[in-house]
């Protein structure tokens, strides 16, 4: 899968504070990419740099395989802060003003209103909208002109549970339509529910990046040990339901399907003539994984 954004060794300082420390990762085309980290980890700074709002101290980035930045920006929609809409104007008229300021998308208003599920309310005043509808209109404004990439900074901040659900569903819909979406968030739950890929930042350092199901491994792990570790590993490679085997110190850590129990692992080993000297089930949640990475 080709990269839509390549970030190469980007650093940024504010006086003595290092906001980003040599961050590098790739954003694949067509994914929902989450930039995850606690407040102060450098997420917003990174988005500002790749949108040419801020200047990096070191490093570089490229959009669409090296397309000139001015040309690339025309294909990117962004929402970095609370949008400024006129409360007494309709959704349709607010988008007309946004399109005039951005010099693009005036004839695109009906399409984006349909895209964000607000076409039936296009003539309603902005002040009559729920929090979720207001945020959907802001995302619609970012989509004016046929954006291929959407960059969102904390898109569910300040929303009630209904509004959060609306935005998550919209992100899933836009992803199905082929739009690449980059989201900065401090909420693990948000990244887990909507993102396909993730980069985890802590105090400007990149801790991990890659597909969500690889970076945020949440399954239980079974630890095993025997007197002949090589024979044990070879045998377990033939057991169905074991997805991954990792050697850690003096034990093997097994990532298993949900229906595989420690008892089944033990019985399998006995059937292969192997006696286990150690068998332990380690429970791990996404929350504990995230805390382990960021604390």
Secondary structure, 3 states (H helix, E strand, C coil): CCEEEEEEEEEEEECCEEEEEEEEEEEECCCEEEEECCCCCCHHHHHHHHCCCCCCCEEEEEECCCECHHHHHCCEEEECCCCCCCCCCEHHHHHHHHHHHHCCCHHHHHHHHHHCCCHHHCCCEHHHCCHHHHHHHHHHHHCCCCCCEEEEECCCCCCCHHHHHHHHHHHHHHHHCCCEEEEEECCHHHHHHHCCEEEEEECCEEEEEEEHHHHCCCCCEEEEEECCHHHHHHHHCCCCCEEEEEEECCEEEEEECCCCCHHHHHHHHHHCCCCEEEEEEECCCHHHHHHHHHC
